[in-house]
Amino acid sequence: MSYRNLLFTNSSIKNIESLLIISSFLITICLFGFVSLLTGPQEGLFNRMPLYVLGTSISFVTAIVFYDGLLKTGQSSIKSAFMTGFATLLFLIFFGEGIIYILVNSNVSLTTRNLLYLPSLSLFLTGMGYWILQHRSDLFSKSI
């Protein structure tokens, strides 16, 4: 059985569908948060920042423990943990502010235009992220 046929079994299709739905939903909320921050921070952003930093710290420590035995050197594990922590901080800020923006400004945020463009963009970003993860060795190889 070829790799492509193995990739598309019934269980893998269900997993890919779940991945697409969940990640697209999360990215859509993050895009609402991005729009919120572009239009001006929501009231209380700096009061919520300690929660975002706490989540980042938990993610960073978890990543250090996970990557320490997985990666070959301590330098590569700490770099990966920092990147994971930074990505978590961005996600938490955008996601948290997106939820608040949707709840507080639902008449402005939940327009037909936003409900078509933002999920479409999130589907595109999900597809690009999936492709990058599948082909990262090709993308980051030294020879071009």
C-alpha positions, 0 to 999 in steps of 0.5 A: 500500500502506498503512502498516499493510500495509507494516509487516506484511511477512514480513521485518518480522514476523520482525524483530518476533518477534526483537525480542520474543523477545530483549528479553523474554529480556533484560528477564526476566533484568533482573527477576531482578536487580531481585528480587535487589537487593530481597532484598538485594545479592548478595555481591560487588556492589561488586566487580563495580561497576567492570565496570558503570561501565566498560560505562556509560562505553563506552556514553556515549562511543559515544552522544556520537559517534553523537548528535553528528552526528545531533542538531541541537544539542550540548545535545541530544546530551549530554542524550541521551548521559547518558540512554543512559549512565544506562539502560546503567548500570541495565541492566548492574546489573540484568542482571549481578545477575540472571545471578548471582542465577539461577546462585547461587540457582537453587533460589530463583529458578527457581520455577514462580511466577517462571518464569510471572510474570517472563516475563509481565511482561517481555512486557508491558514489551516491548509497552509499550516498543515502543508508546512508541517507535512513538508517542513524538511523540504522547506528547511533543508540546506540545499535549494 
